[in-house]
Every structure is written in structure tokens, then in C-alpha cells.
Amino acid sequence: MPRTALSRISDFLGITSLNSVGRDAYIIITLRSLRMFTAGIPSLILALFFASLKFPDSRIGVFMTLTLLGDVMLSLVLTLVADKLGRRRILFMGSIMMAGSGVVFALSESFWILLIAAVFGIISVTGADCGPFRAVEESILSGLTDEKTRSDVLSWYVTATTMAGAVGAEVAGRTVQALEKSSGNTTKAFHALFWAYAAFGVIGSILCLGLSTRCEAAGEKRAEMKERGRGSGDGEEEEVLLEAMTPSTTDGFGEESERRTRRQETKNQPQTKQGYFSQISKPTRSIMYKLWILLSIDSLADGMTPYSLMNYYVDQKFHLSKATLGDITSASQFLCAISAVFAGPLAKRIGLINTMVFTHLPSSIASAFIPLPSTVGWTVALMLFRASLNSMDQAPRTAFIAAVVKPEERTGVMGITSMLRTLSMSVGPSITGLLSGNGTFWVAFLATGICRIIYDLGLWVLFVNVKVDNKTGRDNDADSVDDDAWNGLLSDDESDESSEGRRSKDIEHGERSVQRCI
């Protein structure tokens, strides 16, 4: 009996789903956890570090904006070539660049040198993962999972990594305070933390070596072929199976040489270079355009009040110690991590879109009221309430995108999504920097709340009727995904039945042709 209860709890929390995916999922989650642990360092101290270097508020905002714009360009390039160059190589390169940027920040105090290092090392200026690597990781996890396990695995992906960010912020705050007391120099204490940032980059590069070929696009396609019972994944066999059945193939006297010639000509046809957006099919784009616009509005809001700038605001208003700021950031991210565990089970019961909207909307409202209290206690309480619901939309959002996008388009779509979100986010810090310089920092929080509410309501209005039913494999609503949008919305049974019907017709036609010849 206790064993049955334990298994039920494991199923409810998604642990069973995570275990079924295997080692690669654990490595991916660990890899991003390391990255988010180190992201807790700049999310806490970056604005304070620049203030200690006597950079004006407007310049701090410009630095963050330029860093995010650089991240957009890097994301554009790396996600475009990720499947061709190799997803594991991209993640390895990311860890190496992260280590290099940590070394630069530990040694330099030049604005432009730090800016170059922040761009190429994907320094997190917002406390979030703004580079291309999250898109690659989510594409890998989407390929390793199916509809039943995807939301659970992605929930743990968000939970574990947010928890790591919380620990990183706490450690950063305590470490800065200890180093500041021992050396009496705050700037030196900040520099010391970036050596740890570099060390974790090296550890991440070692972890990347443990990923298997299942993480690559080719391995994902072979796995899908095996899952559908369509052969061992050999390219020649797949081509034969994909050929249309003809009478010549049903009577045993097909012209094999002609078919081989036709396949060879297909292979030798020059492949035209496609643009970044043209790689995504038109039906997929019709769905994603609306979602991209809403996500851009949400990301603009996130860019105006990231953790680093919220810490800077609280420090200016209440003059708290670095350890206390670290405690607040850590508690916020800890609540994010705990709540994200329940996103998967909740999405199974009320749907992906409802989970995204009704958990995120209260957080959005709280964001607008953060500047209102005049005491530390109420301000921190609003920040913690906002954080407790802030991340529950992440795993359902990724699962929704994976469900309405063809498998071969996932990396590209998630890369574009990450790029557009980062591009929108890059505008936010400059706006906040200008507002702060004019003594109206509070307006940034109000604008953040309004933008996030627009995102939540728009998401519900446009996508609440888009339902991907795993049992029937097809939408019943008029506003749902179009039949031609992607073949994955058709169930395997329905696809098999239609192919069997075509095959039987071809065989009957071939038999009639043979009888007429006799």
C-alpha cells in the first residue's frame, strides 16, 4: 500500500515521466541549473557592480539593452545552425563562452570590454536565460519526450533551474557581504564572484560531453520512426517506405532500377537556401505570429523590471545590505521553483492556455503595485507574491509550442521565439534607466504590470479555443489549429488508416491490371 501511494505521488509530480526519458534529460537540466546558478550572480550584483564603478543610471540601462541586442544576434546565428552544426556542440560552445566572459568581468572595468564579454558570454542581465541555449535545450527535451511526458519534464526543467538561480542569488549575496567585510572594497568582492562564474562555465562544458546522439535532430527523427514502427531509421529504407505504392510494386515485377534512379536524382537536386522565417511552414507561422506578438509584449515588461533592476530599486529606496538583497532574490526564485512543480499537473487538468493565463495574471497585477508601499515588509511581500506565480506559465508555454509545431521545426521556432523575446526585452532596461534618471522609477513597474496584463488577456482570447487533443489527435473547434497546419495533429491511427486505404486501393488496381493482361 505505501508503495502504491509513493508511485501515485511520483506520477502526480512528474518524477515518473522524468525517469522514463533517461540520462540526457538529467544532463540537460543539470547543465541549465549550473547556468542559472551563475546567472544569480549578475542578477543580484550587475547594476550594483556598475554603480560601484561610477556608471550613471542611464548608462547602466544602455549596457543592459546593448547586451540583450547582442544576445539577439548571437541567438539568431546559433539557433539557425544548431541542427546542422550539432546541438551538443552549440551547448559546449556556450559553456566555453560563459567561462571566457567570467574571466573578463573578473579582470576588467572598461565599459566596452565588459559589453563585448557580456554579449559573447551571454551574461544574464535580467536573471533569466536570454541566450540561444535555452531554445536548443527545450528543443532537445521536446524531442526526447512525447505528449504524455513533455509537460512534466519541462516543469522539472523550469523548477530545478529556477531553484538553482535562487541558490545562486543567496550565495552571491552572502559572499559579497563576507568579501566586503574582509577587504573593505565592494568592487573587488564583485570581481571575485565572476571568477566563480568562469569556473562553472568550465564544469558545464564537461557535462556537455556526456550527452548522447539522441539529443541531435537526426537522432530525434530516428526515434520517431522507430516509435511509429516505420523501420530502423536507415535512410534508404525510409525513402522506400515513403514512396507511393504503384501497380508495378504490387505484382512483384516493379522496375527497381527506375526507382533507384529516381531516388538518386532526388538526392542530387540542389537544395535552395531558405531564410530564417521561411524554414517554418506557413500554417505554423500563422499560429506563431500571434503568439510572438504577445510574447514580445510580455518580454518588454520583463526587461523593464528584471531582478537586477528590482534589487537596484530596493537598494535605492530602503538601503538594504547585499546579504538582505540576496535573501529577497533567493526567496523569490525559490518560490518560482516550487510553484513550477505544479504547472505540469495543473496543465493536465485545466489545459495549457488556462494554466498560463490564470497563474500569470495575479503576478502581473502585483507587479504594478510594487512601488506603492512605503515600508520594506509590504514591498518584499508583493515581490514574493509576484515571484510565486511568475514562472508557472513557462513549461506550459513550451509544451504548447511543441504541440502545435512540427518536430523538425521546433528548434527553429523556439530559436525565433527566444530571439524575439530577447529583442523586446532589450528595450526595457533603457526605458527604466531613463525613468530612474528622472526620478520616476515607479513608472517602470506600472508599465510592466499593464504590459503583462495585456499579454495574459490576449493569450486567453486568441488561444483558449486551440486545443490539441492527444486522444483524438484533432481539434473540434472552429478556431483551433487548421487540418493542414501540421501532420502531427493527426493521430498515428488515423494516419495509418489513411495510408492503408491508399495501399489497398493500389493493390486492387494492380490486381485488375494483371487480370486484364491474362
N, C-alpha and C positions, 0 to 999 in steps of 0.2 A: 504493500500500500504506500509507504513512504517513497518508494522508488517511482511509482506511478505519479505521485504528486510532484516529485522533483522533475520528472520528464515533462509534465504539463507546464511547470514554471519555465523550464528550458525552452519549450516550444513557444510559449507566450512572449518571452523576452527575445526570441530570435536566435538564441545560442545554438540550437539545433541546426538552423539554416546556415549559420556561420561555420560550424564544424563540417557541414557537408561540402562546402566549397573547397576547403583544403588549405595547404600551406601558403599558396600565393596570396590569398585574401589576408592572412595574418601578416605577411611581409608588407603588403601594400598599406595596411592600417598602421603597422609599426613605423613604416617609412614616413607617412604623413604625420604621425604622432610626434616623431622627432622634429619634423619641420615646424609643427605648431608649437611644440615646446620652446623652440628657439624663437618663434615669432612672438612669444610672450615677452621676450626681451625688448625688441624695438617698440612693441605696442605700449609698453609701460614707460620706457625712458626716451624714446626718439625725440619727441618735442621738448622734453626737459633737457636732453643732451644738447640740442641745438640752442636752447635758451642759455645754457651754461657757456656756449661758445659765442654768446652775444649776438646771435642772429635775430633780426626783428621778426615779429609775428607774421607779417606779410611774406617774408622770405621763407619762413618755415612752411607756410601754405603752398608757396610756389614749388618748393623742393618736393613736397608730397605729390603735387599734381604732376610734375615732370617725371617723377619716379613711376607713377602709375601709367603715364603715357608711354614711357619706355617699356613697361611690362606689357602693354597692349601690343606693341610692335614685336616684341620677343615672342609673345603668345601666338601672334599671327603666323610667324615663321615656323615655330617649333610644332604647333599642332597641325599645320599643313603637311609637314613631312614626317610626323610621328609614326604613322602606319608604314611608310616606306622605309624610313631610316631604322625603325625599330623602337617600340615603346620603352623597352628596358634601357636602351641607350639614351633616350631622352631623359629618363628619370636619373640615370647615372650622371649625365652631364649636369643636370640640375643640382645634384648634391655637391659636385665639384665646384660649380659656380658659387654656391652658397658658402662653401668653405673659403673661397677666394675673397668674397665680399666681406666676410667676417674679419679677415686679416687686414684688409684696407681700412675698415672702420676702427680697428684696434690701433692703427698706426697714424692715421691721417686726420687733420682737422680742416682741410680745404673743402669749400663748398662744392666745387666742380668735380674734384676727385671722388668725394663721397657720393655725389649724384651718379657718376658713371658706375661706381661699385654697387649702388643701390639698384640701378636698372639691370645690370647683367647678373647680379647675385640674387635678384628677386627679394630684396629686403622688404619685409612686410611693414608698410607704413600705417596700415589700418588695423593690424591684429588679425586680419584674415589672410587666406592663401590666394594671392592675386595673380600668380604666375600661371603658366600653361600646364603645370604638372598635375594640378588637381583634375583638370579635364581629362588628361591621359589616364590617371588613376581611376576616375569614375567610369571611363570607357572600358578599362580592363575589368573592373568589378561587374559592370553590366554584362560583359561577355562571359564572365565566369559563372554568372547566376542565371536563373530563369525567373518567370513571373512570380512563382511561389516564394522564392528565397530572396529576390532582389531588394525589396523594401526593408527586410530585416537586416541584411548585410550592410546596406547603405546607412541604415540607422546606427549600427555599431561603428561604421566608418566615421560618422559625424560625432558620435558620443565619445569614442576613445580619443579622437584627435582634439576635440574641444576640451576634454579633461586634461590632456597634455598641455594645451595652451594655458589652462588655469594654473597648473603646477608651475609652468614656466614663468608666469607673471609673479606668482608668490615667491619663487626662488630668486627672481631678478630683484624684487623689492627688498627682500631681506639681505641679499648680497650687496646691493648698492649701499644700504644703510651701514652694514658692517665695514665695508671698504672705506666709506666716507669717514667713519669714526676713526679708523686706524691710520688713514693717510691725511685726512683733513682736506682732501681735494675731490670734489664731486666729479669733475671731468675725468680724472684718472680712474675713478671707480666705474664710470660708464665705459671707458676704453677696455677695462679688464673683462667686462661682460661679453664684449664682442670676440674675445679670444675663445670663450666657451661656444659662441655661435659658430665659429670656424671649426672647432673640434667636432661638433655634432654633424656638420656637413660631411666630414670625413667618414664618420660612422654610417651615415646614410648611404654613401657611395659603396661601402662594403655590403650593406644589406641588399642593394640592387643586384649584386652578383648572385644572390640566391633565388631570383625569380626564374620560373620555368618558361618554356616556349608557349605554354597555354596563354600567356599574357599578350602574345603578339596577335595581330589581326589574322594572320594565316592559321594560327592555332585555334583561334575562335571559330573560324569557318569550318575547319575540320571537325571540331567538337559538335557543331550544329549539324553537320552532315551525318555524323555517327548517331546523334540523338534522334534524328528523323529516319534512321535506317536506310540511308542512301549511299552506303558504301563506306570504304575505309578512308576516304579523303584523297585518294590518288587522283591527280589532275586529269589523266586520260580517261579514267573510269567515270568521273563526274561529267565530263563532256559527252560521253556516250549516253549516260543516263538522261542528260538534258536534251538530247536530240529528239525531234518529233518522230513518232512512230509512223512508218510508211508501209504500203503493201509489200515492198521489196524486203523489208525486215521481218515480215511475219511468215513468209513462205520458206525461209531458210536459204534463199538464193540471192541475198542482198549484195549489192556491189560495194564490198568492203573498201576497195581501193578508192572508189569515188568519195566515200565518206571520209577516209583519212585525208584525201587531198583537200576536201572542204574544210576540215578542221585545221589543217596546216595553213591554208590561206587565211583563216580567221586569226590564227596566232600571229601571222606575218603582217597583218594590217597595222599600219602605223597608228599609234594612239595619240589623239589630239590632246593638247594640254588644256585642262579646264581651269577656269577661275576658281577663286576660293568659295564663293557662294554657289557657283554653277555645279559644284560637286554634289550639292544637296538637291534632291529631286524636288520638282515643282510642288507636289502635294504636301511634302514635308515643310517646304518653305511657307506655304500658305498657313500652316498651323503655327510655325515658329515665329513668323513675323510679328504676330500679335503678342506672343509671349515675350519676345525680345524687347518690344517697346515697353511692356510693363516692368520687366526685369531691369531695364535701363533706368526707369524712374525710381525703383527701389534702390538700385545701386548708387544713384546720385545722393539719395538720402543717407545711405551708409557712409558715403565718402565725406559728408559734411560733419558727421559726429562719430568717427571711429574711436576705439578705445584710447589711442594715444592723445587725441584732442580732448576727449572727455576727461582724462586724467589731468591734462593741462588746465582745463576749465575749473575743475575741482580744486586743483593746487592754487590757482589764482584767487579763487573765491574764498577758500577756507584755510589755505596754507597748511596742508596736512603733510606729514612725513612721508618719505618714499616708501617705507615699510607699510604704512597705512594704505597708500595708493595701491601698492601691490596686493594687499589683502582684499581691497574692493574689486580690483580687476580679476583676481583669482576666484573670489566668491562668485562673481558674475559668470565667468566661464565655466565654473563648476556647476552652477545651476543650468547653464546651457547644455552641458553634457548629460546631466541627469534627465532633463526633460526630453532630450533627443532619443533616449532609450524607448520612450513610449510612442514615438512618432510612427514606427512601423506597425505595432498592434492597433493603434488608433486608425491608421490609414486603411487597414483591412476591414474595419467596421463601418467607417463613415465615408470612406473614399479619399483619394489622394488630394483632390482640389479642396474639399471641405476641411481636411486636416491642415492644409497650407493656409487657408484663409482664417479659420476661426481660432487658430492658435497664434497667428501672427498679428491679427487686428488689435487685440488688447495691448500687445507690446508696442504697436505703432502709436496708439493713443497715449501710452505712458511716456513715450519719447518726447512728445510736445510739452509735457508738464514738468520735465526735469529741472528747468531753471526757476520754477515758481517758488519752491520752499526756500526759506531764509536760514534753515538750520541744516547741519550736516546729516543728521539722522534721517529726515524725510527725503533729502536729496538722494542719499545712498539707497534708501528703501525703494524709491522709484527706479533707480538704476538697476537694482537687483530684480525687481518685478519685470522690467523690460527684458533683462537678460534671460530670465527663467523661461520665457516663451519665444525668444528671438530665433532660436535655431531649429525649432520643430518643423519648419517648412522646408529645410534643406534636403533631407533624404526623400520625402515625397516628391519634391520638385524634380530631383534627378531621376527617380523612378518613373515619373510621368513622362519626362523627355525620352527616356529609354523605351517606354512603351509605345510612343507614337512616332518613333523614328526607326528606320530600317537599321539592322545591325551594322551594315557596312558604312552607315552614315554617322554612327554615334560619336566617334572621335572628332569628326569634322564639326558636327552640330554642337557638341559640348565645348569644343575649342572656340567656335564663334560665340557661343553663349558667354564663355569666360572672357573673351576679348571685349565684347560689347559691355559687359558688366564692369570690367576694369576701366574701359574708356569713359563710361558715365561716372564711375566712382572718382576718376582722376580730377573731375571738375570741382568736386565737393570741397577738398581742403583749401583751395584758393579762395572759394566763396567764404568759408569760415575764417580764413586768415584775414581777409578784408574786413569782415564783420567784427572780428576780435580787435583789430587795429583801430576801429572806430568806436569801440566800447559797446558794441551791440552783439556780443557773443550769443546771447539768449535767442536771437532771431534764428540762428542756425538750428537749434533744437525744435523750434516751432515749424520751420520749413521741413525738417526731417520728418516730423510726425504727419504733416499734410501729405507729403510725397508717398509715405508708406501706406497711408490710408487709401490714397488713390490706387496704389498697386493692389492692395487687398481686395477692394471693391471691384476693380476692373478684372482681376483674376476670376472672381466668383461669377460675374456677369458673363464673361466670354467663354469660360471653360467648364462651368458647373455641369453642363449637359454633355460634355465629351467624356464618355465612359468606355474604358477598354475592359470588356468582359472576357476573362480568361477561359470561361466555360464555353460560351458560345462563339467567342472569337470575333464577334461583330457587334457594332453599335446598333441600337434600336432607335436612337433619337435622330431627328432630322438635322440637328445642329452638330452631330457627332462627326467623327473622322470619316471622310469620304471613302467609298469602297475602293477607289483606285489609289488611295493615299499611300498605302504600303501593304504588301502581301502578307506581312506578319500579323495583321489584324484578322486574317483568315485562319481558322483553326487548322491544325495538321490534318484532322479527319476530313474536313471539307476539301482541302487541297488534294488529299489522296484520292477522295471520291471522284473529284472532277478529272484528275489525271487518269484514274482507272476507267472512267467513262469514255474519255477520248481514246484510250488504248484499245478498249473493247470494240469501239466503232471502227478503228483502223484494222483490227484483226478481222472483223466481219467483212469489211470491204475487200480485204486481201483474199479471204476465202472465196467470195463471189467471183473475184477476178480469176482465180485459179480454176474454179469450176467452169467458167466460160471458156477458158483456154482448153480444157479437157474436152 
